[in-house]
Amino acid sequence: MQRRLPPLNALRAFEAAARHLHLSRAAGELCVTHGAVSRQVRALEERLGVALFDRGGGGLSLTAEGEALAATAGSAFDMLEAGTARLFSGRRDGALVLSCWSTFMMRWLIPRLHRFTERHPNIQFQLSASCAPVEFDRDPVDLAIRLGPQPHREGVAATALFAEELGPLCSPELLRRTALNQPEQLADLPLLATETRTTAWQEWKQAAGHGGLDLPELQCFEHTFYMLEAAAGGLGVGIAQRALVESDLKQSRLVAPFGFLPSGRSAYLLYPERLAKNPGVARFRAWLLEEVARRN
């Protein structure tokens, strides 16, 4: 029998928005943009032919239909979560599951991972893209790489990998045709950003001591890798972490006219303390620290 279900991504976006009654917080949990959650919810409303949220009054509240669906969807996702957690709790063999944010996975981890697999061919990895807070007792994840302040969580080991450094980035061609010798000249250029981190330019301004610098309206892209491709294509000046653009800088696809500055956040490898003696976890941790040292 074929199931007549709405798209699961739309249901997941709605369920998160219904719990938070806030699209941005739902987007943060799901590691997508505010716009992506809004589009999924609108698509679900169109599919069902009913309004699920009352958007009046400056806030978000559930309609009667929304409350009914939220209760059903919440129970269903709770059951799925509990079921997968039971399966995971008994799994100790097989591939290790590593979770990290997608742009870091694509631009930093995957290009280096062959060196680990060549050294340890019997240790297999599955990669999962996420930047949401990880709960090792709930999520089917063995290790995670996350960006933020130093975590202090009972039962979770945290290894500092590198301090995040932010900097403006543009194509060599843009730099050849446009003067960009002083930060004040950024005000005359298109500035690119990502919807997943709209505060990056403000963070860089503060770190550079240019908090009062007026910058033009940002052109935002849904993901960091879209924004970086736009910068490499000469559409404007983007901003990103140094770790994500090392190969672009070496190949001269991108240049960093003002260098990079610490943002105050760092990347950490996280894993449950109960897995500290797991050979795969220990060897991956050691290899990852080698790779970090190699880049510096």
N, C-alpha and C positions, 0 to 999 in steps of 0.2 A: 504494500500500500504506500503510495506516495504521500509524504507529509506536506500539508499546505501551510508552510510557515513563512512569515516575513523574513527578509534578509537578516541573518544573525548579527552582522556588524551594526545594522540599524537598531536592533533590539538591545545590543550591548551598550551602544551610545545612549539610547533612551534610558536604560536601567541606571546607568551611572548619573545621568543628568537628573533623574527622578530622585535618587538618593541625596545628591548634593543640592538640588534645586538651584544649580549654578552651572552654566555651560563651561566656563573657564576651568572650574575645579574638576569637572568631569573630564575635560580635555587633558588636564594635567595627569589625572589617574590613568587615562588610556594612552598617554604619550602621543596624542595627536593635537591638532590645532582646534581652537574655538570654532572656526569656520567649518571644520570637518564634522564636529559633533552637531552643529546647527543643521548642516545639510542632511546628515543621517536622520535626525529627528524629523525634519520636514518631509523627507522621503517616506518615512514610516507613517506619518500622519496622512500623506496623500494615498499611500497604499491601503490604509485602513479606512480612510474616508471620515475620520473624526479628528478633532483637536485634542491633543494630549496635554498641552500646557496652556495656561492662561498667561499671556505675556504682558498684560496691562499693569498699570500701577507701579512701574519702575522695577518690578521684580518678576520672579518666575514661580508659578504655583501650578499644581496639577488640577486638571479638570476631573470630573467624576470618572470619565473613561480612562484618563491617565492614571488615576489612583488604582482602578481595577487592574489595568495592565501592569503597573509597577509592582503590585503585590504578586501577580502571577509570574512575571519575569524575574523578580527578586528571588522567589522560591525556587524557580527552575535553575537559576545560576548558582544559588546556594547548594542545590543538590549536585550539580556538575562539579562545583568546587570540592565538595566533600568526597565525591566519588573519585576524582583524580588524586586528591590528597591521600586517600586510602591506598590507591595503587602505588603512588610514589613512595609511601612510607615503607613498603615492603621491598622496594627496588634498591639493590645495592650493587648489582653487576651491570655491565654494559657501558654505554657511552656516558661521559660526564656532560651535564647540561650547563652551558655558560650563557649568562644573560648580560647584554650590554646595549648601549644606545646605538641605533642603526648606523649613523654616520661614522662613529668611531669604529664600528665593526667593519664597515666597507673600506674605510680609508687608512686605518692603522692596523687593526688586528689581522684581518684576512691576508693582506699582502705579506705578513711575517709568519703566519701560522705554519707554513710549509717547513720552516726550520724546526719547529717543535715536533711535527709528525715524522720528519726524517730521523730525529733523535730518539723518539719514543713511538715507534710504529704500532705498538700494541695498545696505546691509549687513544681512545676515540672520543671525539667531541661532537656535540650537537650545539648549534648556536641559536640563540633566541634573542630577537631584537626587542628591547624594552628599556625605558628610562624610569618606569614607575617604581616606587618603593618595593623592595623584595622582602617577602616573608618566607624564610626557608622551611618553616614547619607547615606551610600551606602551599607554596608554589613548587612546581616540579623543576626546581633549579638547584644545582650543586654549588655553583660559583656565580658571582655577579661583579661587574665593574660599574661603578656609579660615580658621579661627579657631585661634589658638594663640600660642606665643612666636615671635619673629622667626625665620623660616626662613633657613638658610644652606645652599643646595644648588647644587652646580656646574651651570652651564648653565641655571639657573632664575632669572628676574627676579622680585623681590618688591616690591610697592608697598604700603606701609601705608595702610589706609583709615581706620580709627577704632579707638580703644581700647574694649574691651568694658566696659560698666557694668552691674552687676547691682542689682536692687532688688526688695523685696516689692511685690506688686500685689494689689488687691482691688477689688470693685465699690463704687461710691459708697453703695449701699444697705447693704452690710455695714458700711461705715464709719459710717453714720448710726445703726445699731442697736447697735454694739459699740464700746466704748472701745479706741482704738489710738493712744495718745499716746507710749508708751514701748516699746522693743523687748521688754521683759520681758512685755508683755501678749500677745505672739505665742504664748506657752506655753498660753494659754487658748482658742486658736482652731484650727480645722482647717487644717493646712498642706499645700499641694499641691506636687507636684514632678513631674518627668518621668523615666522610666526611662533615658532616654538621657543624663541628667546628674543623678544622684542626689546629687552633691557640691555642688550650687549653694548650698543653704542654709548649708552649712559654710563655703564660700568667702565668702559674704556676711558671716557672723558674724565671721570673721577680719578681713575688710576693715573692718568697722564697729567693731572693738575689743571685740566681745562673744563672744569665743571660748568663755568659760565658761557662756554662756547655755544653759539646758536647754530644748530644744524637743520637742514631742510627736512621736509617730510620724507619718511622712509618708504621705499618700495619693498614690500614684504613678500617672501616666498614661503611656500608651505613647509619645505624641508631645507636643511642646511646644504645638502648636496646640490639642490636646484640653485640656491643663492651663489654657491661657489662657481658653478658652471656659468652663471650669468656674469659674475665678476671676470672670469677667465675669458668670456666672450666680449668684454669691453663695454658691458651695459652700465657699469658704474663701479663704485667702491663698496666692497663687502666687508664683513668683519667676522673673524672666526678664531678658533683655538689654533695655536701653532701645531699641535700634534696632528691636526686633521689635514694640514696643507704642506707637510714636509716634502712630499714627493713633488708637488706642484711648484714649490720654491726651487728645488734642485733642478727641475726641468725648465724653469723660467716660464711656466704657464701663468704663474702669479708672482707678484712682488709685494713686499711689505714695506711701504715707504717710511713708516715710523717705527718699525720693529714691533716687538711684542712686550706687553706688560702683565705682571701677575694680577689675576682677577680676585684673589683671595680664596678661591676654591681649588680643590685638588681631586684627582682621580684615585679611587681606592678599589682594591680587590677585596671582595667580601665573600666569606663562606662560613658555614656553621662550625663552631669549635669542635664538634663531634667528628668532623671530617679532616681535622688537622693532620692526622696520621695516615690518611688515605694516600697511597703512593701517587695516584694520578693528580690529586690536588696539590700535594707537596711538590711534585716535579713541574707542574704547570706554574705554580707560584714562583719557583726558582727560575724557570725559563723567562717568565714575564719580567722579572726584575733584571735579568740579563739584557733583555730587549730594551728596557727603559734606559739602562746604562749605556747601551750601544748608541741610542739616539742623542745622548748628551755629550 
